[in-house]
Amino acid sequence: MDKVVVGMSGGVDSAVAAYLLKQAGYDVIGITLRVWQGDDGNDGRCCDIDDARSVANKLKIPYYPINCISDFKKCVVEPFVNGYLCGLTPNPCIECNRFVKWEKLLYYANVVGAKYVATGHYASVVKTTDGRYTLKKAMHTEKDQTYMLYKLTQEQLSRTLMPLGNLSKKEVRKIAENIDISLSQKKDSQEVCFVTEGSYADYITRTISPKYSSGLIVDENGNILGKHKGIMHYTIGQRKGLGIATGYPIYVKEICSDENKIVVGNEQSLYSRKLICKDLNFMSISELNNNDKISCFVKVRYRHTAQPAHIEPTSDSLLQIEFEEPIRAATPGQSAVFYNGDGCIIGGGIIAKVL
């Protein structure tokens, strides 16, 4: 039997993933990566050790919690805070998957001699005809999580199992209910796992200098409309909470961290057709050459429906996306992920500029 290390968050998805792999004949070991502990002593939302241990006992598999708090702070929390202070909207889950979860899962797999690691993500690992690995969207698109996983490397993918890719959430809960796992109706975690109270902006405010406080809100022509309460409280496309009465709807169009300034405009000003991406990672292809131009579908945030576009390199480290139709509120710091017509990831990158 091949040995597999399953990352168990304490939720129903990872519990069912461990069960299915055991049923398939794998030698399963469960581990929970403790990535966060608040001032009150509580764990983050994605590392419920008590629930994970209870499931492991139910499944009669070995189980170990692993402390990753310092790695999580360095690789996820600090870049998250710094990103917001630079006027960006980063996605901490993407960085955590690449630099903490898979790194630690594979490290532990090597220690115990496991061939694979596994998670309860809704996605499928696919090997292409030329030997590369990529991720394919979940069969039930409402739970697809490939967007959050586009930074995984070829080495990580080659050793990853994802048994939930062809299941719906309803089916997963039913499996948990049938085997009498008490987590069958446990709610999904929807928030940033290390923000255990208040908003992410409250968390950032507690950790930074007062110099990142109020500044000006201006329109597209530079006219002063009011003051903001700190740029970390705002995201592109935001309408509510601006504290300005103009007589017509206005939205955050741009966040200028160097001037501590928020630029607002009408809804039409939020639409764009071209983006520049950096920090690229490719899956189904090894790279884009200078003269390559690929037709694909691009998502610019987790809940965004992928839109038809073309991608082409502008330099060795940058890539331009041109959409067939303008998209709304593309946001620097978020990720753009490129898919082929079969729903497999071509690659992705961080949005650096909206043109």
C-alpha positions as a printed NumPy array, in Angstrom:
array([[  0.   ,   0.   ,   0.   ],
       [  1.277,   3.468,  -0.865],
       [  1.5  ,   5.767,   2.123],
       [ -0.232,   9.148,   1.928],
       [ -0.172,  12.123,   4.291],
       [ -3.552,  13.879,   4.414],
       [ -3.803,  17.495,   5.517],
       [ -6.748,  17.552,   7.937],
       [ -8.155,  20.974,   8.766],
       [-10.874,  19.733,  11.084],
       [-13.532,  20.236,   8.401],
       [-15.74 ,  17.768,   6.575],
       [-13.877,  17.951,   3.236],
       [-10.497,  16.785,   4.523],
       [-12.199,  14.206,   6.74 ],
       [-13.962,  12.629,   3.76 ],
       [-10.763,  12.829,   1.678],
       [ -8.95 ,  10.786,   4.347],
       [-11.801,   8.278,   4.481],
       [-11.943,   7.817,   0.693],
       [ -8.194,   7.273,   0.464],
       [ -8.281,   4.686,   3.233],
       [-11.166,   2.921,   1.464],
       [ -9.092,   2.923,  -1.729],
       [ -6.338,   1.009,   0.056],
       [ -3.86 ,   3.733,   0.925],
       [ -1.913,   3.746,   4.18 ],
       [ -3.258,   7.058,   5.508],
       [ -1.636,   9.388,   8.044],
       [ -3.508,  12.513,   9.125],
       [ -1.787,  15.729,  10.089],
       [ -3.026,  19.211,  10.934],
       [ -0.824,  22.212,  10.225],
       [ -1.269,  24.649,  13.082],
       [ -0.681,  27.896,  11.237],
       [ -2.194,  30.401,  13.634],
       [ -2.96 ,  30.956,  17.29 ],
       [ -4.693,  34.142,  18.386],
       [ -4.037,  36.17 ,  21.518],
       [ -6.944,  34.328,  23.119],
       [ -5.229,  30.975,  22.501],
       [ -7.685,  29.875,  19.815],
       [ -6.452,  28.293,  16.597],
       [ -7.188,  29.798,  13.203],
       [-10.289,  28.781,  11.276],
       [ -8.481,  26.198,   9.142],
       [ -6.643,  24.235,  11.829],
       [ -9.215,  22.806,  14.231],
       [ -7.019,  20.225,  15.913],
       [ -9.67 ,  18.778,  18.236],
       [-12.076,  18.016,  15.381],
       [ -9.306,  16.645,  13.161],
       [ -8.046,  14.344,  15.905],
       [-11.584,  13.133,  16.549],
       [-12.015,  12.193,  12.883],
       [ -8.622,  10.453,  12.773],
       [ -9.618,   8.382,  15.806],
       [-12.921,   7.525,  14.126],
       [-11.09 ,   6.415,  10.964],
       [ -8.435,   4.586,  13.005],
       [ -5.526,   6.352,  11.309],
       [ -2.38 ,   7.84 ,  12.898],
       [ -2.676,  11.573,  13.515],
       [ -0.19 ,  14.342,  14.349],
       [ -0.522,  18.138,  14.688],
       [  2.435,  20.088,  13.259],
       [  3.382,  23.603,  14.358],
       [  3.823,  25.959,  11.374],
       [  3.053,  29.284,  13.041],
       [  6.414,  30.963,  12.359],
       [  6.436,  29.879,   8.693],
       [  2.857,  31.08 ,   8.256],
       [  3.65 ,  34.468,   9.749],
       [  6.687,  34.915,   7.503],
       [  5.213,  33.602,   4.242],
       [  1.569,  34.676,   4.564],
       [  0.75 ,  37.206,   7.279],
       [  3.616,  39.641,   6.764],
       [  3.192,  39.795,   2.946],
       [ -0.569,  40.198,   3.473],
       [ -0.12 ,  43.226,   5.742],
       [  2.596,  44.761,   3.57 ],
       [  0.474,  44.275,   0.461],
       [ -2.446,  46.219,   1.889],
       [ -0.131,  49.006,   3.021],
       [  1.083,  49.247,  -0.585],
       [ -2.468,  49.672,  -1.865],
       [ -2.813,  46.058,  -3.03 ],
       [ -5.442,  43.415,  -2.283],
       [ -3.476,  40.2  ,  -1.696],
       [ -4.919,  36.711,  -1.375],
       [ -3.317,  34.97 ,   1.617],
       [ -4.801,  31.52 ,   0.873],
       [ -2.888,  31.281,  -2.411],
       [  0.42 ,  32.024,  -0.699],
       [ -0.378,  29.651,   2.151],
       [ -1.134,  26.756,  -0.203],
       [  2.106,  27.169,  -2.102],
       [  4.594,  28.133,   0.59 ],
       [  3.21 ,  26.619,   3.788],
       [  0.687,  23.8  ,   3.311],
       [  2.339,  21.895,   0.48 ],
       [  5.864,  22.615,   1.673],
       [  5.1  ,  21.219,   5.118],
       [  2.958,  18.331,   3.906],
       [  5.708,  17.161,   1.569],
       [  8.398,  17.67 ,   4.191],
       [  6.505,  15.465,   6.608],
       [  5.724,  12.954,   3.838],
       [  9.454,  12.606,   3.215],
       [ 10.108,  12.111,   6.926],
       [  7.621,   9.22 ,   7.19 ],
       [  8.349,   7.754,   3.752],
       [  5.004,   8.663,   2.181],
       [  4.713,   8.731,  -1.606],
       [  1.835,  11.216,  -1.706],
       [  0.158,  14.084,   0.088],
       [ -3.564,  14.757,  -0.147],
       [ -6.091,  17.459,   0.693],
       [ -9.847,  17.981,   0.614],
       [ -9.746,  20.606,  -2.13 ],
       [-12.316,  20.448,  -4.921],
       [-10.012,  19.997,  -7.923],
       [ -8.322,  17.192,  -9.868],
       [ -4.662,  16.636, -10.657],
       [ -4.129,  15.875, -14.348],
       [ -1.   ,  14.694, -16.165],
       [ -0.748,  16.079, -19.705],
       [  0.425,  14.136, -22.762],
       [  3.844,  15.806, -22.561],
       [  4.317,  14.749, -18.95 ],
       [  3.476,  17.981, -17.137],
       [  1.039,  18.22 , -14.263],
       [ -1.838,  20.662, -13.993],
       [ -5.117,  21.105, -12.15 ],
       [ -8.548,  20.665, -13.667],
       [-11.63 ,  22.444, -12.382],
       [-13.911,  20.481, -10.086],
       [-16.823,  18.742, -11.784],
       [-19.201,  20.899,  -9.746],
       [-18.044,  24.423, -10.529],
       [-19.732,  26.057,  -7.543],
       [-17.073,  24.467,  -5.288],
       [-14.099,  24.608,  -7.661],
       [-10.917,  25.64 ,  -5.814],
       [ -8.312,  25.543,  -8.583],
       [ -7.964,  29.339,  -8.518],
       [ -6.449,  29.103,  -5.02 ],
       [ -3.954,  26.445,  -6.1  ],
       [ -2.42 ,  27.833,  -9.293],
       [  0.976,  28.492,  -7.671],
       [  1.697,  24.843,  -6.916],
       [  4.874,  23.534,  -8.541],
       [  5.329,  20.516, -10.779],
       [  7.039,  18.627,  -7.97 ],
       [  4.183,  19.39 ,  -5.584],
       [  1.518,  18.391,  -8.103],
       [  3.278,  15.162,  -9.043],
       [  2.883,  13.931,  -5.47 ],
       [ -0.622,  15.246,  -4.766],
       [ -3.935,  13.377,  -4.553],
       [ -7.286,  15.21 ,  -4.529],
       [-10.09 ,  12.675,  -4.107],
       [-12.969,  15.202,  -4.036],
       [-12.582,  16.601,  -7.559],
       [-15.618,  14.766,  -8.947],
       [-17.878,  15.162,  -5.922],
       [-20.361,  17.848,  -4.92 ],
       [-20.472,  19.313,  -1.428],
       [-23.813,  17.585,  -0.911],
       [-22.257,  14.226,  -1.786],
       [-19.331,  14.852,   0.559],
       [-21.65 ,  15.691,   3.442],
       [-23.681,  12.555,   2.682],
       [-20.563,  10.378,   2.833],
       [-19.634,  11.928,   6.186],
       [-23.148,  11.3  ,   7.472],
       [-23.116,   7.675,   6.298],
       [-19.911,   6.903,   8.174],
       [-21.134,   8.814,  11.236],
       [-18.595,  11.609,  11.16 ],
       [-19.972,  14.349,  13.398],
       [-18.626,  17.085,  11.074],
       [-21.131,  16.285,   8.307],
       [-23.012,  19.583,   8.792],
       [-20.08 ,  21.735,   9.924],
       [-20.08 ,  25.074,   8.098],
       [-17.283,  25.983,   5.691],
       [-14.76 ,  28.591,   6.77 ],
       [-15.24 ,  31.702,   4.627],
       [-12.951,  34.279,   6.232],
       [ -9.223,  34.948,   6.464],
       [ -8.148,  32.255,   8.92 ],
       [ -5.85 ,  34.428,  11.041],
       [ -8.418,  37.203,  11.52 ],
       [-10.341,  35.618,  14.384],
       [-12.122,  38.804,  15.461],
       [-13.083,  41.998,  13.657],
       [-12.181,  42.648,  10.016],
       [ -8.876,  42.207,   8.195],
       [ -8.524,  46.022,   8.25 ],
       [ -8.897,  45.997,  12.043],
       [ -6.173,  43.36 ,  12.247],
       [ -3.811,  45.392,  10.067],
       [ -4.519,  48.57 ,  12.012],
       [ -3.535,  46.823,  15.249],
       [ -0.152,  45.843,  13.803],
       [  1.058,  49.029,  12.079],
       [  2.246,  52.556,  12.747],
       [ -0.3  ,  55.407,  12.953],
       [  1.338,  57.008,   9.895],
       [ -0.92 ,  54.828,   7.742],
       [ -4.016,  56.667,   8.899],
       [ -6.286,  59.124,   7.131],
       [ -5.643,  60.731,   3.752],
       [ -7.466,  62.31 ,   0.843],
       [-10.215,  60.935,  -1.354],
       [-10.142,  62.571,  -4.797],
       [-12.001,  62.178,  -8.074],
       [-10.351,  61.29 , -11.391],
       [ -9.517,  64.954, -11.99 ],
       [ -7.808,  65.352,  -8.634],
       [-10.619,  67.281,  -6.944],
       [-10.721,  66.652,  -3.194],
       [-13.991,  65.021,  -2.103],
       [-13.196,  64.035,   1.462],
       [-10.884,  61.996,   3.678],
       [-10.392,  58.263,   4.013],
       [ -9.652,  56.406,   7.267],
       [ -6.59 ,  54.473,   6.058],
       [ -5.982,  52.799,   2.712],
       [ -6.132,  49.301,   4.199],
       [ -9.892,  49.802,   4.667],
       [-10.557,  50.016,   0.902],
       [-10.585,  47.766,  -2.149],
       [-11.123,  48.42 ,  -5.841],
       [-14.823,  48.565,  -6.707],
       [-15.911,  49.415,  -3.168],
       [-18.953,  51.668,  -2.936],
       [-20.135,  51.527,   0.669],
       [-18.32 ,  53.14 ,   3.565],
       [-16.731,  56.014,   1.644],
       [-18.481,  58.664,   3.722],
       [-18.999,  60.995,   0.769],
       [-22.287,  62.446,  -0.488],
       [-22.049,  63.219,  -4.214],
       [-25.633,  62.725,  -5.344],
       [-24.559,  59.848,  -7.617],
       [-22.853,  56.457,  -7.035],
       [-19.051,  56.506,  -6.74 ],
       [-16.614,  53.634,  -6.384],
       [-12.988,  53.15 ,  -5.421],
       [-11.082,  53.164,  -8.705],
       [ -7.464,  53.322,  -7.533],
       [ -5.48 ,  53.142,  -4.297],
       [ -2.321,  55.284,  -4.333],
       [ -0.217,  54.178,  -1.382],
       [  2.728,  56.489,  -2.153],
       [  0.43 ,  59.506,  -1.755],
       [ -1.885,  57.88 ,   0.819],
       [ -4.735,  58.726,  -1.523],
       [ -7.953,  57.058,  -2.733],
       [ -9.196,  57.829,  -6.257],
       [-12.917,  57.367,  -6.926],
       [-14.982,  57.357, -10.116],
       [-18.264,  56.207, -11.597],
       [-18.991,  52.552, -12.268],
       [-17.88 ,  52.767, -15.894],
       [-14.395,  53.77 , -14.729],
       [-14.005,  50.339, -13.088],
       [-13.985,  48.483, -16.431],
       [-10.778,  47.554, -18.24 ],
       [ -9.623,  45.186, -20.972],
       [ -5.882,  44.871, -20.351],
       [ -3.878,  43.748, -17.343],
       [ -0.181,  43.215, -16.654],
       [  0.776,  40.218, -14.483],
       [  3.975,  39.386, -12.602],
       [  5.204,  36.502, -10.416],
       [  4.099,  33.995, -13.043],
       [  3.68 ,  30.268, -12.546],
       [  2.82 ,  27.878, -15.363],
       [  1.318,  24.415, -15.057],
       [  0.207,  22.836, -18.344],
       [  3.008,  24.607, -20.243],
       [  6.576,  25.278, -19.166],
       [  6.699,  28.909, -20.302],
       [  5.496,  31.472, -22.829],
       [  8.019,  32.411, -25.496],
       [  8.355,  35.966, -26.785],
       [  6.146,  35.484, -29.835],
       [  3.538,  33.25 , -28.192],
       [ -0.038,  34.449, -27.913],
       [ -2.54 ,  32.052, -26.361],
       [ -6.327,  32.161, -26.36 ],
       [ -7.724,  31.137, -22.99 ],
       [-10.187,  31.949, -20.223],
       [ -9.083,  34.126, -17.295],
       [-10.376,  34.514, -13.742],
       [ -9.305,  37.644, -11.843],
       [-10.743,  36.672,  -8.443],
       [-12.112,  33.561,  -6.786],
       [-15.816,  34.243,  -7.468],
       [-15.215,  35.65 , -10.955],
       [-16.48 ,  33.692, -13.967],
       [-13.528,  33.105, -16.305],
       [-13.716,  35.336, -19.378],
       [-12.281,  34.851, -22.91 ],
       [ -8.918,  36.548, -23.334],
       [ -5.479,  36.369, -24.95 ],
       [ -2.228,  36.199, -22.995],
       [  1.235,  37.069, -24.281],
       [  4.586,  37.879, -22.66 ],
       [  5.82 ,  41.48 , -22.582],
       [  9.181,  40.573, -21.032],
       [ 10.891,  37.636, -19.359],
       [  8.939,  38.202, -16.161],
       [  5.724,  39.98 , -17.202],
       [  2.638,  38.97 , -19.156],
       [ -0.219,  40.939, -20.69 ],
       [ -3.839,  39.821, -20.641],
       [ -6.274,  41.288, -23.133],
       [ -9.928,  40.392, -22.61 ],
       [-12.423,  40.174, -25.447],
       [-14.837,  42.29 , -23.394],
       [-14.038,  44.726, -20.556],
       [-14.102,  43.25 , -17.044],
       [-15.119,  45.003, -13.851],
       [-12.877,  45.936, -10.907],
       [ -9.686,  44.028, -11.702],
       [ -7.539,  44.603,  -8.631],
       [ -3.738,  44.859,  -8.251],
       [ -2.49 ,  42.258,  -5.783],
       [ -5.162,  39.719,  -6.713],
       [ -4.334,  36.793,  -8.988],
       [ -5.281,  36.191, -12.606],
       [ -5.497,  32.488, -13.468],
       [ -5.524,  31.229, -17.078],
       [ -7.532,  28.149, -18.127],
       [ -7.774,  26.225, -21.377],
       [-11.061,  25.12 , -22.909],
       [-11.056,  21.885, -20.897],
       [-10.943,  23.723, -17.575],
       [ -7.281,  22.964, -16.885],
       [ -4.919,  25.615, -15.547],
       [ -2.402,  26.969, -18.033],
       [ -0.856,  29.217, -15.422],
       [ -1.381,  32.408, -13.49 ],
       [  0.19 ,  35.455, -11.927],
       [ -0.306,  38.485,  -9.687],
       [ -2.065,  41.494, -11.206],
       [  0.544,  44.25 , -11.207],
       [ -1.198,  46.907, -13.297],
       [ -4.619,  47.615, -14.774],
       [ -4.418,  49.357, -18.157]])
